[in-house]
């Protein structure tokens, strides 16, 4: 959620930055500022009313002690009026605060100045690429055919027991999944991230804190009886570790990692790139999350991106890094780098990671602050990244590493898989 102080003092800058998302925010920001001014006026009157009421209450007590009953009675009438007025003002202030919050939560984060204006993925900027794209023979197979040939993944069995988008991994397919999870976690730990095992379900406050709720796109699975949400990523529970906390500056940056299954309804994606592992409702992912001071966050974003890049190099996968344009970024992000690996048999790029800086957008919702050297509290910056999402990594490994005799395993994974090829 954008900070009110930022909108008050830099409304024109907010409008300019939100235009990068192809959003015309002038009217919304104007409405926010008008409501904020009304709320502040009501708050001022309420403070004055309560102050006068408190003063009169003390005076009434003194008058009764002095035996001035008639004067005390007249002041009691005034005191009653003030109390009624204060109740009206409190209700009015609550209504204004509610209306103001509804407007604030409808605005996405303002993109960083380096983010390019654009409407969608065609306008993203390529930062760099790595690795040679293999020229596979014409009879090369996509990963869903390889998975069937080598008995690695049972897509039909997943449909039978649950539905489309819930594959069953088997034998060396299951071992490859487990190997990747352990490899990613170990590499993250070496890079200074502390491992956690968070819950796979969160409450509404947690979903709101990281910006998944209100769920405008209908992507979260909701259990109505318990009012809990299945997590779309470990970012949600991990970042909420710090909700309503005041951290000490010396403790930051705080670096966390976790493996979890992830659940996404993928509403509106039916028929779009859904073959095999390309788009699932349940999938495994290892996440990294950082909480830091504002002045450190963009250096840390670069460090997190470099870490993800190192993982892809060790897996011997060709990739490219994109800085997303405003219109292709997630609702909560100020800047995002997407990592895409080349799918050799499908002959297209597959997104396997997003690394994002949210600046104060999440921490403002979370009331996540730190105590600075000035002894005052300030909002933290939060960042997260996929390190990595497994389905498309598995797809790319199978397709890019297929040979005439099988599929070879990258050297770094062999200690985790226990086999060199499939």
C-alpha positions in Angstrom: 0.0 0.0 0.0 1.4 3.4 -1.0 2.2 5.6 2.0 -0.2 8.5 2.6 2.7 10.8 3.3 4.2 10.0 -0.1 0.9 10.8 -1.8 0.5 14.0 0.1 3.9 15.3 -0.7 4.6 13.8 -4.1 1.2 13.3 -5.8 2.5 14.4 -9.2 5.4 11.9 -8.9 3.0 9.1 -8.0 0.8 9.9 -11.0 3.9 9.9 -13.3 5.2 6.6 -11.9 1.8 4.8 -12.1 1.5 5.9 -15.8 4.3 3.3 -16.3 1.7 0.7 -15.6 -0.7 2.4 -18.1 -2.8 3.6 -15.2 -4.3 7.0 -15.1 -4.3 7.6 -11.3 -5.0 11.4 -11.1 -8.6 11.0 -10.1 -8.0 8.2 -7.6 -5.1 10.1 -5.9 -7.2 13.3 -5.8 -10.0 11.4 -4.1 -7.6 9.9 -1.6 -6.2 13.3 -0.7 -9.6 14.8 -0.3 -10.7 12.0 2.0 -7.5 12.3 3.9 -8.0 16.0 4.4 -11.6 15.4 5.6 -10.3 12.8 8.0 -7.7 15.1 9.4 -10.2 17.9 9.9 -12.5 15.5 11.7 -9.6 14.3 13.8 -8.7 17.8 14.7 -12.2 18.6 15.8 -12.4 15.3 17.7 -9.1 16.1 19.6 -10.4 19.6 20.5 -13.8 18.2 21.6 -12.1 15.6 23.8 -9.8 18.1 25.3 -12.6 20.5 26.1 -14.6 17.6 27.6 -11.7 16.5 29.8 -11.2 20.1 30.9 -14.9 20.6 31.8 -14.9 17.3 33.7 -12.1 18.5 36.0 -13.9 21.9 36.4 -17.2 20.2 37.4 -15.4 18.3 40.1 -13.9 21.4 41.5 -17.2 23.3 41.4 -19.0 20.5 43.3 -16.2 20.6 45.9 -16.6 24.4 46.2 -20.4 24.0 46.7 -21.2 25.7 43.4 -23.9 23.2 42.4 -25.8 25.3 39.9 -22.7 26.2 37.9 -21.6 22.5 38.0 -25.0 21.4 36.7 -24.8 23.9 33.7 -21.3 22.5 32.8 -22.6 19.0 33.0 -25.1 19.8 30.3 -22.2 21.1 28.1 -20.2 18.0 29.0 -23.1 15.7 27.8 -23.2 17.6 24.5 -19.5 17.3 24.0 -19.6 13.5 24.7 -22.4 13.1 22.1 -20.4 15.1 19.6 -17.2 13.1 20.2 -19.2 9.9 19.5 -20.4 11.3 16.2 -16.9 12.4 15.3 -15.4 9.1 16.1 -18.0 7.3 13.9 -17.4 9.8 11.1 -13.6 9.3 11.4 -13.9 5.5 11.3 -16.1 5.8 8.2 -13.6 8.1 6.5 -10.7 5.8 7.4 -12.5 2.8 6.0 -13.3 4.7 2.7 -9.7 5.9 2.6 -8.2 2.4 3.0 -10.5 1.0 0.3 -9.1 3.6 -2.1 -5.5 3.1 -1.0 -5.6 -0.7 -1.3 -6.9 -0.4 -4.9 -3.7 1.4 -6.1 -0.8 -0.8 -7.1 2.8 0.0 -6.2 4.5 2.9 -8.0 7.2 1.6 -10.3 10.9 2.6 -9.8 12.3 5.3 -12.1 14.3 2.7 -14.0 11.2 0.7 -14.9 10.1 1.2 -18.5 6.5 2.3 -19.3 4.6 -0.5 -21.0 1.4 -2.4 -21.2 2.5 -6.0 -21.3 5.3 -8.6 -21.8 6.1 -7.5 -25.3 7.6 -4.3 -23.9 9.9 -5.9 -21.2 13.6 -5.1 -21.4 16.2 -7.8 -21.8 19.0 -7.1 -19.4 21.3 -10.0 -20.4 21.3 -13.6 -21.6 23.6 -16.6 -20.9 24.3 -19.9 -22.6 24.0 -21.4 -26.0 20.6 -22.5 -27.3 21.0 -26.1 -28.3 19.9 -27.0 -31.8 18.1 -30.3 -31.0 17.4 -32.8 -33.8 13.9 -32.7 -35.4 12.8 -35.8 -33.5 13.6 -34.1 -30.1 10.6 -34.4 -27.7 8.8 -31.9 -25.4 9.0 -32.7 -21.7 5.6 -34.2 -21.4 6.5 -36.9 -24.0 9.9 -37.5 -22.3 8.1 -37.8 -18.9 5.9 -40.5 -20.3 8.6 -42.3 -22.2 10.8 -42.5 -19.1 7.9 -43.0 -16.6 8.7 -39.9 -14.7 5.4 -38.0 -14.4 1.9 -39.3 -14.5 -0.3 -36.5 -15.8 -3.4 -38.7 -16.3 -3.2 -40.1 -12.8 -3.2 -36.6 -11.4 -6.3 -35.8 -13.4 -8.0 -39.0 -12.1 -7.4 -38.3 -8.4 -7.7 -34.5 -8.5 -7.9 -32.8 -11.8 -5.8 -31.1 -14.5 -2.8 -29.2 -13.2 -2.0 -31.7 -10.4 0.7 -34.1 -11.7 2.0 -37.2 -10.0 5.8 -37.6 -10.0 7.2 -41.1 -10.0 10.5 -42.9 -9.6 13.4 -40.8 -10.9 10.9 -38.0 -11.6 10.1 -37.8 -7.9 13.8 -38.1 -7.0 14.7 -35.3 -9.4 12.1 -33.1 -7.7 13.5 -33.8 -4.3 17.1 -33.3 -5.5 16.3 -29.9 -6.9 14.6 -28.8 -3.7 17.6 -29.9 -1.6 20.0 -28.3 -4.0 18.3 -25.0 -4.0 17.9 -24.9 -0.2 21.6 -25.8 0.3 22.7 -23.1 -2.1 20.5 -20.6 -0.4 21.8 -21.5 3.0 25.4 -21.1 1.7 24.4 -17.6 0.5 23.3 -16.6 4.1 19.6 -17.3 4.0 18.1 -19.0 7.1 15.8 -22.0 6.3 12.3 -22.1 7.6 9.3 -24.5 7.2 6.3 -22.2 7.3 2.5 -23.1 7.3 1.0 -23.8 3.9 -2.2 -22.0 4.8 -2.6 -18.4 6.0 -5.3 -16.2 7.4 -6.8 -13.1 5.8 -4.5 -10.7 7.6 -1.4 -12.5 6.1 -2.9 -12.4 2.6 -3.6 -8.7 3.0 -0.2 -7.9 4.4 1.7 -9.1 1.3 -0.9 -7.8 -1.2 -2.5 -11.1 -2.3 -5.8 -9.9 -0.8 -8.1 -8.4 -1.9 -7.8 -11.1 -4.5 -9.0 -9.3 -7.6 -7.9 -12.0 -10.0 -9.4 -15.0 -8.1 -6.0 -16.8 -7.9 -6.1 -18.0 -4.3 -7.8 -21.2 -3.0 -10.0 -20.3 -0.1 -11.4 -22.6 2.6 -14.6 -20.9 3.6 -15.3 -22.9 6.7 -12.0 -22.0 8.3 -11.4 -18.7 6.4 -7.9 -19.8 5.5 -6.1 -19.5 2.1 -3.7 -21.9 0.5 -0.4 -20.1 -0.1 0.5 -19.1 -3.7 4.2 -18.9 -2.6 6.2 -19.1 0.6 6.7 -15.3 0.4 3.3 -14.9 2.1 3.9 -16.7 5.4 7.6 -15.8 5.6 7.1 -12.0 5.1 4.3 -12.2 7.7 6.7 -13.5 10.3 7.5 -9.8 10.7 4.0 -8.3 10.7 3.4 -5.7 13.4 7.1 -6.0 14.4 9.6 -3.2 15.2 13.1 -4.6 14.2 16.4 -3.3 15.3 18.5 -1.8 12.5 21.5 -3.9 13.5 19.5 -7.1 12.8 19.1 -6.3 9.1 19.2 -7.4 6.4 17.1 -10.5 7.5 17.4 -13.3 4.9 15.0 -16.2 4.8 14.5 -19.3 2.6 11.8 -22.0 2.5 10.5 -24.8 0.4 6.8 -25.1 0.1 4.2 -26.5 -2.3 2.3 -23.6 -3.9 -1.3 -23.4 -4.9 -2.8 -21.2 -7.6 -6.1 -21.4 -9.3 -4.6 -19.9 -12.5 -8.0 -18.3 -13.3 -8.3 -17.2 -16.9 -5.4 -19.3 -18.1 -7.3 -22.3 -19.5 -6.0 -23.2 -22.9 -3.0 -21.0 -22.6 0.4 -22.8 -22.5 -1.0 -25.5 -20.3 0.7 -28.6 -21.7 2.7 -30.7 -19.3 4.4 -28.7 -16.5 3.9 -25.3 -18.2 1.1 -24.2 -15.9 0.0 -26.0 -12.8 -2.4 -25.5 -9.9 0.0 -27.2 -7.4 3.7 -27.0 -7.7 6.9 -26.9 -5.7 9.0 -23.9 -5.2 12.0 -22.7 -3.1 11.7 -19.0 -2.1 14.1 -16.4 -0.8 12.8 -13.3 1.2 14.8 -10.3 2.5 13.8 -7.6 4.9 16.1 -4.6 5.0 16.7 -0.9 5.4 15.5 1.3 2.4 19.0 2.4 1.5 20.1 -1.2 1.0 17.3 -2.6 -1.0 18.3 -2.1 -4.6 21.8 -3.4 -3.9 20.2 -6.4 -2.3 17.9 -6.8 -5.3 20.9 -7.1 -7.5 22.5 -9.6 -5.1 19.3 -11.8 -5.1 19.2 -11.7 -8.9 22.9 -12.7 -9.1 22.2 -15.6 -6.7 19.3 -16.9 -8.9 21.5 -16.4 -12.0 24.2 -18.6 -10.4 21.8 -21.4 -9.8 20.8 -21.5 -13.5 24.4 -21.5 -14.6 25.1 -24.5 -12.3 22.1 -26.3 -13.9 23.7 -25.6 -17.3 20.5 -24.0 -18.6 20.4 -21.1 -21.2 18.5 -18.2 -19.8 17.7 -14.6 -20.2 16.9 -11.9 -17.6 14.2 -9.3 -18.2 13.4 -6.2 -16.3 9.6 -6.0 -16.5 7.8 -3.0 -17.8 5.3 -1.3 -15.6 2.3 -3.0 -17.1 3.7 -6.5 -16.7 4.8 -6.2 -13.1 2.8 -7.7 -10.2 0.5 -5.4 -8.2 2.9 -5.1 -5.2 6.3 -4.7 -7.0 8.3 -1.5 -7.6 10.8 -3.4 -9.8 11.0 -7.0 -11.0 13.5 -9.1 -12.8 12.1 -12.2 -14.5 14.4 -15.2 -15.3 13.4 -17.3 -18.3 15.0 -20.5 -19.4 15.0 -21.8 -23.0 12.7 -24.7 -23.7 14.6 -26.5 -26.4 11.8 -28.8 -27.7 9.0 -26.2 -27.4 11.3 -23.5 -28.8 10.2 -20.8 -26.4 11.2 -19.1 -23.2 9.7 -20.3 -19.9 9.6 -18.1 -16.8 11.2 -19.8 -13.8 11.8 -17.0 -11.4 10.7 -13.4 -10.5 12.9 -11.4 -8.1 11.2 -8.2 -6.9 11.7 -5.2 -4.6 8.4 -4.0 -3.0 10.0 -1.1 -1.3 7.6 0.0 1.5 4.4 -1.3 -0.2 4.1 -4.5 1.8 5.6 -3.2 5.0 3.1 -0.4 5.1 0.3 -3.0 5.1 2.2 -5.2 7.5 3.1 -2.3 9.9 6.7 -3.7 9.6 9.2 -1.1 10.9 12.7 -0.8 12.2 14.2 1.5 14.8 16.8 3.8 13.2 19.9 5.5 14.6 17.6 8.5 15.2 15.6 6.3 17.6 12.5 6.8 15.4 10.7 4.0 13.6 10.7 3.7 9.8 9.1 1.3 7.3 11.3 -1.5 6.1 11.8 -2.6 2.5 10.8 -6.2 1.6 12.1 -8.3 -1.3 11.5 -11.8 -2.6 12.5 -14.2 -5.3 11.9 -17.7 -6.6 15.0 -19.7 -6.1 13.6 -21.6 -7.9 10.2 -22.7 -9.1 10.5 -26.4 -10.0 8.0 -27.3 -12.8 9.5 -25.3 -15.6 13.1 -26.1 -14.4 12.3 -29.8 -14.7 10.7 -29.2 -18.1 13.9 -27.3 -19.3 16.2 -29.9 -17.8 14.4 -32.7 -19.6 14.2 -30.9 -22.9 17.6 -29.3 -23.0 19.6 -32.3 -21.7 18.0 -35.0 -23.8 20.3 -37.1 -25.9 20.0 -40.1 -28.2 20.3 -42.5 -25.2 18.5 -40.6 -22.4 18.6 -37.4 -20.3 21.9 -36.4 -18.6 21.9 -34.9 -15.1 23.9 -31.7 -14.4 27.0 -32.4 -12.3 25.8 -30.3 -9.4 22.7 -32.4 -9.0 24.3 -35.9 -9.1 25.1 -35.9 -5.3 21.4 -35.2 -4.7 19.8 -37.5 -7.3 22.2 -40.4 -6.9 22.1 -41.0 -10.6 23.9 -39.4 -13.6 21.3 -40.0 -16.3 17.7 -41.0 -16.9 
